[in-house]
């Protein structure tokens, strides 16, 4: 779609990494067919929260996190205590949140920053982004952030790129755009893992955060370079290497003897372009995309909507007419200076 694709070039290394990861996942699929859901007080969950906090340069001991999850607060750590509890709650809510939609991302942000941010669940309306690490000086203007995020999710829904690559690109774009005043570091990684789950549910449970924190300098270096060069290829390669490393760490957990048997039996045919076996859920149809855009930018004309969705103006006009008949959309005011109203269901 015009102006919606994440800026990256497909390298031979990326294609090779996708094949390597697919081979490992192909083996794991015979052993792990469902997501590995950690209990709220498990060591895995505590470690995950600890690493996610470290991504925004907040350091806590595992014992402190466990106490915070149980409702205890520490002097001068009220915000962090609330964030820890919010993260624990968000983990329980993620399975019910639509990761393919902007509304889903906003809902996750509302859970994450409840009681902390002045604008939980809202895109930023200033350039005062918090906890942005080495990217603080590179924050883009908040103007148009909402539209860019809608374009990003429209691209993901319609992309023919393998989910492994697409999820890395979405991770990058959330970090680059910094759509929220705070929480971007955490949500970028959580959303990548949710999107990976569309390809294989178990990937949601990969401990990517701990591996990123182990090389946070490399992570921020590759991210900064990708933004400066306006090409995410090296950053995607970095993230794919982290995914492969995390998957490789899972292999010893297979029953003895099963791994060699699986490797002998499994032949994975992977295409970098989307195939029938790697299609991402596309729930949002044309009408819903129009509603998303007009909710974010009510002053857009139908011609501008058609350009952003890269569809014919007649398609948008028919869809808008149907939405009006269904009492889901209304145009208010004069023709030149009026605006659209997305009506509640």
N, C-alpha and C positions, 0 to 999 in steps of 0.2 A: 504494500500500500504506500502511496505517496507520503513522504515525510514521516513514516511510522516505523520503518525498519531501524533497528539498532545499528550504529555504524561499526561494522567489523568486516574484515576480509577472511575468507576461509582458507586456512593454511593446510599444508600436507600434515603438519604435526597434529593439528586439531582433528583431522580425519583419522589419523592413526590412533590418537587417544580415544576417540569415540569407539573405534573397533576394539581396542584393548578393554575398555570399561564394559562394553557389551558382552564380551567373552566371559568376564568375571561374573557379571550379573546373570548371564545365561546359566552359569553353574549354580549360583545361589538361588535361582528361581525354583529349582527342584527341591531345595531344602527349606527355603523361607518364602512362603507364598502370601503371607500377611504382614502388615506393618508390625514392628516390634515396639509395642507401646510400653514405655517405662512408667512405673508407678510414681505418684507425685513426690514421695519422699525417698526414692531410690538414689543410689550413688550416681547413676547415669544422668538422672534429671538434675541433681544438684551440680554435677560437673558441667552440664550443658548451660545452666543458668550462669555459673561462674565464668565460663568462657564467653558467653554472649555479653556479659557486663564488661569483660576485658576488651571486647571490640570497641567499646566507647571509653576505654581507658579508665575503667573503674575496677579496682582490685579488692576482692573480699576472700576471706578464708571459707572453706566449705562448711565449717561449723557455724560461722556467722549466718551463712545463707540458709542452712537448715533451721536455725533459730528464728530467722525472719519469716520463713515459710510457715512456722508455727505461730506467728503473730507477735513475736517479740521485736522490739525496736531498740536501737542503740543510740546513745547520745551523739548528736551532730550527724546522724546518718538516717534521718527521717525520710528523705527523698529516696535514698537507695533502698531502704527497707520496704517502702511502698512499691518501688519498681520490682523488687524481687517477688513480692506477693502477686503483683500484676502479671509478671512473667509466668509464675506457676499457674495462675488462672488462665492465661492465654493458651498455654499448652493444652489445657483441657478443652478449650473452645475451638482450637484450630481445625479439628475434624469436621466441624459444622460450618466452617466459613468457606465461601466460594473463592478459591485462590485465583480464578480466571477473571475476576471482575475488580474494577476499581472500588466498588462498594465493599467488597470483601477486605481489601487492603485497608480502607478507612475504618472498617469495623475492628480489625486487628489493632490498628493504632489507638483506637478508642479504649480497647481493653488494656493495652500496654501502658498508656499514659494517664489512665483514670486517676484523678486525685493528685496529679503531678503537673501536667501541662494545662495552660489556660485554653488551649484549643485541641483537646483530644479528638481524634477522628476527623480532623480538618487539615486541608493543605495549607501550607504557610502563606502568610500575607506580609512577610518582611524578609530581610536577608540575615537576620540574627540567628543563624543556625547554631545549636549547641552541640558539644561533644563530637565535633567533626574531624578531630585529629589533624593530620597533615593537610587535609583538604580545606581548612577553614578559609584560606585566602582565595580559593577557587570556586566558591559558591556562586552559582548563576543567579540572576535576578528572579524574584518570585513571580514576576509577570508571566503568565502563560503556563505556569507549572501544572495547573489542573488539566489544561488541554493536552499538554505533552504526556501526562500520565495516562489519559484516556487513549491517546494515540499508541502509547507503548502497549497497553493491554489489548487494544484492537490488533496490533501487530502480532502479539503472542497468540491470540486466538486463531488467527488466520495463517500464521507462519508455516512454511513447509520445511523449516529447519528442524533437525533432530532435537527433542526436548533437552538433551544434555547441553547442547550449545545454546538453545534459546533461554534456558534457565540461567545460564551464566550471563547472557546479555541483559536479562532483566535485573539480575543482581547489580551489574555495572550501572545500568540506567538509574536505578533507585539511589545508588551512591552518588552518581554524577549530578542528578537533578536535585537531590536532597529535598524531596517534596514536603517534608515536615520540619518543624522547628527543632525537634529532637526525636530520637528513636530510629533514625535512618539506618544506622549501622546494623542494629539488631534485625529490623524488618527486612533489609536486603537479603540477609542470609536465610532467615526463616522462610521468606517467600521463595527463594531458590529451592529450598528443600521441599516445600509444598508442591512446587511445579515439577520437581523430579519425581515426586510420588505419582504423577499421572502416568509416567512411563513404567515405574515399578514401585509399588507401595512401600517396600522396605527401605528405599532410599531416603524416606523422610526421617528415618532413625539414624542415619549416618552421623558420626560425631565430627562433622566438618568444622564446627566452631572451635573445638579444641586444637585441631591441626592448624587452623588459620591463626589462632592466638600464638601457637608455637613459632610461627614465622610471620608475626604481625608486621615487622619491618618490610619483609618481602611483599606482603599483601598490599600495604599502603604504597610501596614503591611502584608496583605494577599498576595499581589503580591510578596513581598520579600520572604515570607515563601514558596510560591509555587515554586519559582525559586530555593531556597535552597534545597527543598525536591525533586525537579524534578517531582512533581505531582500537577496538577492544581485543584484537587478536591475541596479543601477548597476555592480557589479563584473563581471557578465556582459557588459554593454554595453562596458566597458573592454576586456575580453579579446577580444571579437568585433572591436573596432576594431583591436587588435593583429594578429589573424589576417588581417583584410582588408588591413592595411598590408603584412604579410609576403607575402601572395599577389600584391598589386599590384607588389611589387618583383620578382616572378618574371616578370611579363608581358613586360618587355623582352627576356627570354632566348628568347622564341619566335622562330622564323625570320621574317625580314622578309616581310611580306605575308600570313603565315599568320594573324596575330592578327585582322586585319580580316575575313578570310574566315571564321574561326571564329565571330566575333561575329555575322556575317550569317546563319550556318547554325544556330547553337545557340540553342535555346529551352529554358530550364530551368524546369520546373514544381516549385516547392518548397512543401512544406507544413510548417508549424511542428509540427503533430502528426505523428507517425511514419507514413510511408507504406510501401508495399511496397518502394520503392527505397532506403529509409533505415533499414531494420530493423537493430538491433544483434544480434549473435550472442547467442543465449540458450542456453548450454550447460548451465546448472545447472537440473536438474529438481527437483521437490518433495523427493525423497529426499535429493538432494545438499544442498539448502538446509537440510534438517533436520539433516543431519550437520554442516554448517558451524556452525549455531547451537549444537548440543549439544556440539561440540568446544570452543567458546568459553565456553559457559555450561552445564556438565553438570548443574546442579541445577534447570534449567527443567523445569516440568511440560509434558505434551503440550498442555494447554490454553493455557499461555503461549506455546508454540511456534506453535500455531494462530493466536493473537492477533497475534504478531509477523509471521507470514507472511500474515495476513489470509486464511486459508482455513478451511474447516469443520474442526471437531475430528475428525470422522469421517475426513476425508481424511488428517490427520496420524496418526491411530490405525492406519489401513490401511497407510500408508507405513512406520510404525515396526514394525508386525508383519512386513512384508515384509523390512525391514532386519534384523530379528532372525533370520528364517529364513535369510537370506543370510549370517549370521554377521558382519554389519557393525556391529551395535549390540547393546549389552547393558545391562541395568539391574541395578545392584548395591546391596545393602543393603535396609533396610526401606522400605516403600512411601512413608512420609512423609518420611524423612530420607535416602533413598538418592540415588544419582546415576547418570547415564548414562555409559557408556564407549563411545567410538567405536573400533571394533576395526580394526587394520591390514588392508589387503587381502591 
